[in-house]
Amino acid sequence: MWVSQLGHRLEESKMDGKIQDVLDTYHVMIREEQNSPRQLAPGGRDGGQDMRLRAVGRETGQLINILAKSLEKPVILELGTSFGYSGIWLAEAARAAGGRLITMELHEYKSAHAKGMAIKAGLADWIDFRIGDAVEMIGHLTDGIDFVLVDLWKDLYLPCLEAFYPKLNPGAIIVADNMLRPGDENVRQYGKAIRARPGITSVLLPVGSGIEVSRFDR
C-alpha cells in the first residue's frame, strides 16, 4: 500500500517563493547541461573540479519530497550532496515534517555551492553539511535514520548500504537513484543486496533514471 499510492500523489509540490526560485535556477542549469555537447569534464572523485550537475530529475525530487514528508520528525541522510539540488527537496520536507537533513559530500566546493543555494532558499537551518568519506561518516552517526537518499559514486552504494542498514529506524525509507543504468554491475549488486536484507520491502520504479524505493519494517 505504501508504494501503490505514489503514482496518484506525484504532482507538483507547492513551494514557497524562495524555494521555488532556487529550484527554478537549478532547472535552468539542468536544461543547459542536457542541451550542451556531452564531453568528459576534468576532475572526478579524487582530483580537480568537476562542475557537471549530476542531479536527480524533477520527478525524482518531487517523489523524495513526498516520501520524506510522510515521516514524523525524520532524520534524513543524503549520500552525495553534489551541488545541492536534491538537498533542497529533502530539506523542505525536513522543515515541513519537523526533522533535519544530514548531507554528505566528498568535495568541499560542491558542498559550499549547495550550502549557498540552501541559504538562498531559507533552508540552511535544517541541513547539516558534512564533508569527507561517506562510509566513514555514516559510521559516526549516533541517531537512528528514517530516510536515506543514495546518489553518489556507484561503487559506494553497497558499502554505504552495509554502513547505514544497522542504523535504520523501523519504518525507514531508502531511495537509490540511477538504478536503470544499463550494464552497471554496482547498481545491480545494490538492488540484489537490499532486497536480501531482513525486514526490507523494495520496488524498482521507472522514475527518472530509475529508483529503488525500499522500506525497513523491523
Secondary structure, 3 states (H helix, E strand, C coil): CCCCCHHHHCCCCCCCHHHHHHHHHHHHHHHHHHHCCCCCCCCCCCCCCCCCCCCCCHHHHHHHHHHHHCCCCCEEEEECCCCCHHHHHHHHHHHHHCCEEEEEECCHHHHHHHHHHHHHHCCHHHEEEEECCHHHHHHCCCCCEEEEEECCCHHHHHHHHHHHHHHEEEEEEEEECCCCCCCCHHHHHHHHHHHHCCCEEEEEECCCCCEEEEEECC
